Amino acid sequence: MKLKHILVIDDNVTNLKFAEKTLKPYYKVSLLISGAQTLKFLSKNKPDLILLDINMPDMDGYETIKNIKANQDLENVPVIFLSAITDSESEVRGIELGAVDFINKPFVPQSMLSRVKMHLELSEYKKELESKVSEKTEMIEHLQDVMMLSLAELVECRDENTGGHVKRTAEYVRLLTEEIVDADLYSDILTPEYIKDIVRSAPLHDIGKIGINDSTLLKTTSLDNDEFEYMKKHVELGSQSLQKMINETGDESFLYIAKDMAHYHHEKWDGTG
């Protein structure tokens, strides 16, 4: 079994050696004497837990932890402060900066081991929970995609031309969105999540055609004026259907986008659609 890696930072060599003697039988231990050394070390290494002295010259523990937590790759690594200071103000400041605990000097070996063990276990539980949440989210998104494609296929069953059309439209939306992003336009709106939602929603834009009768939908010749006006109702039908889904599922952003696509995809820039 791979040993957990503990990084200990303290400008006092005696404290470092004491920590190493306490931890070495159970963990892989790295020792450093300054904040600057720590940041350089962490640029190439990711320990499982960090023991960090507060009072160090040049860069103290508070400044060091700020730099650690600013790094996305390290922000979830638990940091325990080492300190001879026991006032509540120091502890509150440390917790606000992201420390998970304090170990007072002089060290009590069993206390140090217990706290390190506890926070390593908590870190593992957190990782497992995040992994399960991620898996659940992926499963839900997959079900949403399946649902949308199934609805689009219902339209395809009614109109053999629509199936290819809805798939092509989704691809057009993806390509156009990528070009807009590359042009650095609407960056406040086109977030990665929003882009994913509009591409996923695109196949549903013609879902209202489910409510159009066969004689009009499948007519091979040109529609007369009345039929054309009737065909236009598919946008309202699609919007109403998706609104019913929204009412049942709550604040699902992709359904709101899908509703807008269904309702407005025949509109023109001058409002005459």
GUKELO-230434 format. One line per 10 residues: number of its first residue (from 1); their letters; for each residue x, y, z of N, C-alpha, C. Coordinates in steps of 0.05 Angstrom, whole numbers, always signed. Layout:
BEGIN
NUM) a) X:Y:Z:X:Y:Z:X:Y:Z ~ ...
# end
This chain:
BEGIN
1) mklkhilvid) +17:-24:+0:+0:+0:+0:+18:+25:+0 ~ +11:+44:-18:+27:+68:-20:+23:+86:+5 ~ +46:+95:+16:+44:+112:+39:+35:+140:+32 ~ +19:+152:+50:+11:+179:+46:+35:+198:+50 ~ +34:+220:+34:+57:+238:+34:+51:+263:+51 ~ +67:+267:+72:+63:+290:+89:+86:+310:+85 ~ +79:+335:+79:+99:+356:+77:+99:+373:+102 ~ +123:+376:+114:+126:+392:+139:+143:+416:+133 ~ +133:+440:+140:+149:+465:+135:+152:+479:+162 ~ +177:+483:+170:+183:+497:+195:+212:+507:+193
11) dnvtnlkfae) +216:+532:+201:+243:+543:+199:+261:+534:+222 ~ +250:+519:+241:+265:+508:+263:+271:+479:+257 ~ +297:+473:+253:+305:+446:+246:+298:+426:+267 ~ +300:+434:+293:+293:+416:+315:+264:+406:+312 ~ +246:+426:+306:+218:+419:+303:+214:+400:+279 ~ +229:+405:+257:+227:+388:+234:+235:+359:+240 ~ +257:+356:+254:+267:+330:+261:+248:+315:+280 ~ +236:+330:+298:+216:+318:+317:+192:+308:+301 ~ +182:+325:+283:+159:+317:+266:+166:+293:+249 ~ +190:+293:+238:+198:+270:+221:+199:+245:+237
21) ktlkpyykvs) +210:+246:+261:+212:+222:+279:+184:+212:+286 ~ +165:+230:+289:+138:+222:+297:+123:+210:+273 ~ +127:+221:+250:+110:+213:+227:+123:+192:+209 ~ +149:+191:+209:+164:+173:+190:+156:+144:+191 ~ +150:+133:+214:+142:+105:+215:+116:+98:+199 ~ +100:+119:+194:+74:+114:+182:+69:+127:+155 ~ +86:+148:+149:+81:+163:+125:+108:+170:+111 ~ +105:+176:+85:+127:+189:+71:+128:+218:+79 ~ +152:+227:+87:+154:+254:+99:+175:+271:+83 ~ +167:+295:+76:+185:+314:+64:+188:+338:+82
31) llisgaqtlk) +212:+349:+85:+217:+371:+104:+228:+395:+89 ~ +216:+419:+95:+225:+444:+83:+227:+465:+105 ~ +243:+487:+100:+247:+507:+121:+236:+534:+114 ~ +223:+538:+91:+213:+564:+85:+189:+563:+66 ~ +174:+585:+65:+151:+587:+47:+160:+586:+18 ~ +182:+600:+11:+192:+600:-16:+200:+572:-25 ~ +213:+557:-8:+220:+529:-15:+194:+513:-20 ~ +174:+518:-3:+149:+504:-5:+136:+508:-32 ~ +134:+533:-41:+121:+538:-66:+136:+525:-90 ~ +162:+526:-88:+178:+513:-109:+174:+483:-109
41) flsknkpdli) +173:+471:-85:+169:+442:-82:+141:+434:-93 ~ +121:+450:-86:+94:+444:-94:+88:+447:-124 ~ +106:+461:-137:+103:+464:-166:+107:+438:-181 ~ +120:+419:-167:+126:+393:-179:+116:+369:-163 ~ +106:+374:-139:+97:+353:-121:+70:+360:-109 ~ +54:+340:-104:+28:+344:-91:+26:+325:-67 ~ +32:+335:-43:+29:+318:-19:+0:+313:-12 ~ -4:+294:+6:-32:+288:+15:-40:+306:+38 ~ -21:+317:+52:-27:+335:+74:-3:+353:+80 ~ -7:+377:+89:+14:+396:+95:+13:+405:+123
51) lldinmpdmd) +36:+404:+137:+39:+416:+164:+55:+441:+160 ~ +44:+464:+167:+56:+489:+160:+60:+507:+185 ~ +84:+515:+190:+90:+534:+212:+80:+561:+205 ~ +70:+575:+225:+59:+602:+220:+82:+623:+219 ~ +98:+623:+240:+119:+643:+243:+145:+635:+230 ~ +148:+645:+205:+173:+640:+190:+182:+667:+178 ~ +208:+670:+175:+218:+695:+163:+211:+697:+133 ~ +212:+721:+123:+207:+727:+94:+177:+721:+87 ~ +170:+696:+85:+142:+689:+79:+130:+672:+101 ~ +112:+684:+117:+101:+669:+139:+80:+649:+130
61) gyetiknika) +69:+634:+149:+50:+613:+142:+24:+623:+129 ~ +15:+646:+137:-9:+658:+126:-5:+664:+96 ~ +17:+676:+89:+23:+683:+62:+27:+657:+45 ~ +40:+638:+58:+45:+612:+44:+19:+598:+37 ~ +1:+597:+56:-25:+582:+51:-42:+597:+31 ~ -40:+623:+30:-54:+638:+9:-45:+629:-19 ~ -19:+626:-22:-8:+617:-48:-16:+588:-54 ~ -16:+572:-33:-24:+544:-37:-53:+542:-46 ~ -71:+556:-33:-100:+554:-38:-107:+568:-65 ~ -89:+585:-74:-94:+598:-100:-89:+579:-124
71) nqdlenvpvi) -76:+557:-118:-70:+537:-139:-92:+516:-140 ~ -106:+514:-162:-128:+496:-164:-120:+467:-160 ~ -96:+460:-166:-86:+432:-162:-81:+426:-133 ~ -79:+447:-117:-71:+443:-89:-93:+452:-69 ~ -114:+465:-79:-133:+477:-61:-147:+458:-42 ~ -148:+432:-50:-162:+413:-33:-143:+397:-15 ~ -117:+403:-17:-98:+390:+1:-101:+401:+29 ~ -107:+385:+50:-110:+396:+77:-84:+408:+88 ~ -87:+431:+100:-64:+445:+112:-70:+448:+142 ~ -51:+439:+159:-53:+442:+188:-31:+461:+196
81) flsaitdses) -38:+482:+211:-18:+501:+220:-4:+490:+245 ~ +22:+496:+246:+39:+490:+269:+45:+517:+282 ~ +39:+519:+308:+43:+545:+321:+45:+542:+351 ~ +62:+560:+363:+64:+562:+392:+43:+583:+402 ~ +31:+597:+383:+10:+617:+390:-17:+603:+392 ~ -31:+609:+414:-56:+595:+419:-80:+614:+420 ~ -76:+640:+412:-98:+659:+415:-119:+653:+393 ~ -144:+660:+399:-166:+654:+381:-164:+670:+355 ~ -153:+694:+356:-151:+711:+332:-134:+697:+311 ~ -111:+686:+319:-94:+672:+300:-108:+648:+288
91) evrgielgav) -123:+633:+305:-137:+609:+295:-159:+617:+275 ~ -174:+638:+281:-195:+647:+263:-183:+655:+236 ~ -161:+670:+237:-148:+679:+212:-139:+655:+196 ~ -127:+635:+210:-118:+611:+196:-141:+596:+183 ~ -163:+593:+198:-186:+578:+187:-198:+593:+163 ~ -199:+619:+165:-209:+635:+142:-193:+632:+117 ~ -167:+628:+121:-149:+625:+98:-149:+596:+87 ~ -162:+578:+101:-165:+551:+91:-152:+529:+107 ~ -140:+535:+130:-128:+514:+147:-150:+497:+159 ~ -145:+471:+162:-166:+453:+173:-162:+448:+202
101) dfinkpfvpq) -138:+456:+213:-133:+450:+242:-108:+464:+251 ~ -102:+463:+277:-78:+474:+289:-65:+452:+306 ~ -39:+450:+305:-24:+434:+324:-5:+452:+339 ~ -8:+451:+365:+8:+470:+382:+36:+459:+387 ~ +55:+477:+389:+82:+470:+397:+85:+475:+427 ~ +102:+460:+441:+117:+436:+431:+98:+413:+424 ~ +106:+397:+404:+89:+376:+394:+85:+354:+414 ~ +61:+344:+415:+55:+319:+429:+51:+297:+408 ~ +69:+278:+407:+70:+259:+385:+43:+246:+379 ~ +29:+235:+400:+4:+221:+395:-18:+240:+385
111) smlsrvkmhl) -17:+265:+395:-37:+285:+385:-32:+291:+356 ~ -7:+294:+348:+0:+300:+321:-9:+277:+303 ~ -3:+253:+310:-10:+230:+294:-40:+227:+292 ~ -55:+232:+313:-84:+230:+313:-96:+251:+294 ~ -86:+275:+295:-97:+297:+279:-90:+292:+249 ~ -66:+284:+244:-58:+278:+216:-75:+255:+205 ~ -78:+234:+220:-94:+211:+211:-123:+219:+206 ~ -135:+235:+224:-162:+244:+221:-167:+260:+196 ~ -149:+279:+191:-152:+296:+168:-146:+282:+141 ~ -128:+263:+142:-124:+247:+118:-149:+230:+111
121) elseykkele) -162:+220:+132:-186:+204:+128:-209:+222:+118 ~ -211:+246:+130:-232:+265:+121:-228:+273:+92 ~ -202:+277:+84:-196:+284:+57:-204:+262:+38 ~ -199:+237:+45:-207:+214:+29:-237:+212:+26 ~ -251:+216:+48:-281:+216:+47:-291:+237:+29 ~ -279:+261:+30:-287:+283:+13:-283:+276:-17 ~ -260:+264:-23:-254:+256:-51:-274:+236:-60 ~ -281:+216:-43:-300:+196:-51:-328:+208:-56 ~ -335:+227:-38:-361:+240:-41:-363:+256:-67 ~ -342:+271:-72:-341:+287:-97:-342:+269:-121
131) skvsektemi) -328:+246:-120:-329:+227:-142:-357:+216:-147 ~ -371:+210:-125:-398:+199:-127:-417:+221:-138 ~ -414:+246:-129:-430:+268:-139:-426:+272:-169 ~ -400:+270:-176:-393:+274:-205:-406:+251:-222 ~ -404:+227:-212:-416:+204:-226:-447:+208:-229 ~ -459:+217:-207:-488:+221:-207:-495:+243:-227 ~ -479:+265:-227:-484:+287:-246:-482:+278:-275 ~ -461:+262:-280:-458:+252:-307:-481:+234:-316 ~ -491:+218:-297:-513:+200:-303:-538:+216:-309 ~ -543:+237:-293:-566:+254:-298:-564:+268:-325
141) ehlqdvmmls) -541:+278:-331:-537:+292:-357:-541:+272:-380 ~ -531:+248:-376:-535:+227:-397:-565:+221:-401 ~ -580:+219:-379:-609:+215:-381:-623:+238:-395 ~ -613:+262:-389:-625:+286:-403:-620:+284:-433 ~ -595:+277:-440:-588:+275:-468:-605:+253:-482 ~ -608:+231:-469:-625:+209:-480:-653:+218:-483 ~ -663:+233:-463:-691:+243:-464:-695:+261:-488 ~ -676:+280:-492:-679:+299:-514:-677:+285:-541 ~ -659:+266:-544:-656:+252:-569:-681:+235:-575 ~ -692:+224:-553:-716:+208:-556:-740:+225:-566
151) laelvecrde) -742:+249:-554:-763:+267:-563:-759:+275:-592 ~ -734:+281:-599:-728:+289:-627:-734:+266:-646 ~ -730:+241:-637:-736:+218:-654:-766:+214:-658 ~ -781:+223:-638:-811:+222:-641:-819:+239:-664 ~ -806:+263:-667:-812:+280:-689:-804:+267:-715 ~ -781:+254:-715:-770:+240:-738:-790:+219:-748 ~ -803:+206:-729:-823:+185:-736:-846:+197:-752 ~ -853:+222:-746:-875:+235:-760:-866:+246:-787 ~ -841:+257:-787:-832:+271:-812:-803:+261:-817 ~ -799:+245:-837:-773:+232:-842:-752:+253:-848
161) ntgghvkrta) -760:+277:-857:-740:+298:-863:-730:+312:-838 ~ -747:+312:-817:-741:+328:-794:-718:+316:-778 ~ -716:+289:-777:-695:+276:-762:-668:+286:-769 ~ -661:+285:-795:-635:+295:-804:-633:+324:-799 ~ -655:+338:-801:-655:+367:-798:-647:+375:-769 ~ -659:+362:-749:-653:+369:-722:-625:+363:-714 ~ -614:+341:-725:-586:+334:-719:-567:+354:-732 ~ -574:+361:-757:-557:+381:-771:-557:+408:-756 ~ -581:+415:-747:-584:+441:-733:-567:+441:-708 ~ -567:+419:-693:-550:+418:-669:-521:+421:-676
171) eyvrllteei) -512:+409:-698:-485:+412:-706:-479:+441:-715 ~ -498:+453:-729:-494:+481:-737:-491:+499:-712 ~ -508:+494:-692:-507:+510:-667:-480:+507:-654 ~ -469:+482:-654:-443:+478:-642:-421:+493:-657 ~ -422:+491:-683:-401:+504:-700:-403:+534:-697 ~ -427:+545:-698:-430:+574:-696:-421:+584:-669 ~ -428:+569:-648:-421:+577:-621:-390:+577:-618 ~ -377:+557:-629:-348:+556:-627:-335:+580:-641 ~ -347:+588:-664:-336:+611:-678:-340:+637:-663 ~ -363:+639:-650:-369:+663:-634:-350:+665:-610
181) vdadlysdil) -345:+642:-597:-326:+641:-575:-298:+648:-584 ~ -290:+637:-607:-263:+643:-618:-260:+673:-624 ~ -282:+685:-631:-282:+714:-637:-284:+731:-612 ~ -285:+718:-589:-286:+731:-563:-311:+750:-561 ~ -334:+740:-571:-359:+755:-569:-377:+742:-548 ~ -393:+759:-534:-412:+750:-515:-401:+731:-494 ~ -376:+737:-485:-363:+719:-466:-377:+718:-439 ~ -393:+739:-433:-408:+740:-408:-432:+721:-409 ~ -441:+714:-433:-463:+696:-436:-455:+668:-443 ~ -436:+666:-461:-428:+639:-472:-408:+626:-454
191) tpeyikdivr) -417:+619:-430:-400:+603:-411:-400:+574:-421 ~ -380:+559:-413:-380:+530:-421:-406:+516:-415 ~ -418:+521:-392:-443:+508:-384:-466:+516:-403 ~ -467:+542:-410:-488:+552:-427:-485:+540:-455 ~ -460:+539:-465:-455:+528:-491:-464:+499:-492 ~ -457:+484:-471:-466:+456:-470:-496:+453:-471 ~ -510:+471:-457:-539:+470:-456:-552:+477:-483 ~ -541:+497:-497:-554:+504:-522:-550:+482:-543 ~ -526:+470:-543:-521:+448:-562:-539:+424:-556 ~ -542:+418:-530:-559:+396:-522:-589:+401:-528
201) saplhdigki) -596:+427:-527:-624:+434:-531:-632:+436:-560 ~ -613:+441:-577:-619:+445:-606:-637:+424:-619 ~ -633:+398:-613:-650:+378:-626:-679:+381:-620 ~ -686:+395:-599:-715:+398:-592:-729:+421:-605 ~ -715:+436:-622:-727:+461:-631:-753:+456:-648 ~ -755:+433:-660:-779:+427:-677:-798:+408:-663 ~ -796:+405:-637:-812:+385:-622:-842:+390:-625 ~ -849:+416:-630:-878:+423:-633:-891:+410:-657 ~ -875:+400:-676:-887:+388:-699:-902:+362:-692 ~ -898:+352:-668:-913:+329:-658:-943:+335:-659
211) gindstllkt) -950:+361:-654:-978:+368:-653:-991:+377:-679 ~ -976:+375:-701:-986:+382:-728:-997:+357:-741 ~ -1021:+360:-753:-1033:+336:-765:-1017:+326:-790 ~ -1021:+301:-797:-1006:+288:-818:-1012:+301:-845 ~ -1036:+309:-850:-1043:+320:-876:-1027:+345:-882 ~ -1021:+361:-861:-1005:+385:-865:-975:+379:-864 ~ -968:+364:-843:-939:+359:-839:-927:+343:-862 ~ -941:+324:-872:-930:+306:-893:-937:+314:-921 ~ -950:+337:-924:-958:+346:-951:-934:+350:-969 ~ -934:+339:-992:-911:+340:-1010:-911:+365:-1028
221) tsldndefey) -934:+377:-1031:-936:+402:-1047:-936:+426:-1029 ~ -936:+450:-1041:-936:+474:-1025:-960:+477:-1008 ~ -956:+489:-984:-979:+493:-966:-994:+518:-975 ~ -1021:+517:-972:-1036:+541:-978:-1034:+560:-953 ~ -1046:+583:-955:-1043:+603:-933:-1053:+593:-906 ~ -1076:+580:-906:-1087:+569:-881:-1068:+548:-870 ~ -1059:+530:-887:-1041:+509:-878:-1014:+520:-867 ~ -1005:+541:-880:-980:+553:-872:-983:+566:-844 ~ -1006:+580:-840:-1011:+592:-814:-1013:+570:-792 ~ -1026:+548:-800:-1029:+526:-781:-1002:+513:-775
231) mkkhvelgsq) -985:+510:-795:-958:+499:-790:-942:+517:-771 ~ -946:+543:-773:-931:+561:-755:-937:+555:-725 ~ -959:+543:-720:-966:+538:-692:-947:+518:-678 ~ -931:+504:-694:-913:+484:-682:-894:+497:-662 ~ -888:+523:-666:-869:+536:-647:-883:+540:-620 ~ -908:+547:-621:-923:+551:-596:-927:+524:-582 ~ -934:+504:-598:-938:+477:-587:-912:+466:-573 ~ -890:+471:-587:-864:+462:-575:-858:+477:-550 ~ -862:+503:-549:-857:+519:-526:-875:+510:-502 ~ -901:+505:-508:-919:+497:-487:-912:+470:-476
241) slqkminetg) -904:+452:-493:-896:+425:-484:-872:+426:-465 ~ -852:+442:-473:-828:+444:-457:-833:+459:-431 ~ -852:+478:-432:-859:+492:-407:-872:+473:-387 ~ -888:+454:-397:-899:+434:-379:-877:+417:-366 ~ -856:+411:-382:-834:+396:-371:-819:+412:-350 ~ -816:+438:-355:-803:+456:-336:-819:+457:-310 ~ -845:+458:-312:-862:+459:-288:-859:+434:-271 ~ -853:+412:-284:-850:+386:-269:-822:+382:-258 ~ -802:+393:-272:-774:+387:-265:-760:+410:-250 ~ -772:+434:-249:-760:+456:-235:-739:+470:-252
251) desflyiakd) -720:+482:-238:-701:+500:-252:-679:+485:-267 ~ -686:+473:-289:-667:+460:-306:-660:+478:-329 ~ -637:+490:-329:-631:+511:-348:-633:+502:-377 ~ -626:+478:-383:-626:+469:-411:-655:+468:-422 ~ -675:+464:-404:-702:+463:-413:-712:+492:-420 ~ -703:+511:-405:-710:+539:-411:-699:+547:-438 ~ -674:+539:-443:-662:+545:-468:-676:+530:-491 ~ -683:+505:-486:-697:+489:-506:-724:+502:-512 ~ -738:+512:-491:-764:+525:-495:-761:+549:-514 ~ -740:+566:-508:-736:+590:-524:-730:+582:-553
261) mahyhhekwd) -713:+561:-557:-707:+552:-584:-732:+543:-599 ~ -749:+528:-585:-773:+518:-598:-792:+541:-605 ~ -793:+561:-588:-812:+583:-591:-803:+603:-612 ~ -777:+608:-614:-768:+631:-629:-750:+624:-653 ~ -748:+598:-660:-728:+591:-680:-736:+600:-709 ~ -761:+609:-712:-769:+620:-739:-771:+651:-739 ~ -763:+663:-717:-764:+692:-716:-742:+704:-734 ~ -747:+728:-743:-728:+743:-760:-717:+767:-744 ~ -694:+777:-753:-681:+799:-739:-700:+823:-737 ~ -717:+827:-756:-735:+851:-756:-762:+845:-742
271) gtg) -765:+821:-731:-789:+814:-716:-812:+805:-733 ~ -807:+799:-759:-829:+791:-777:-831:+761:-780 ~ -818:+746:-763:-819:+717:-766:-846:+705:-759
# end
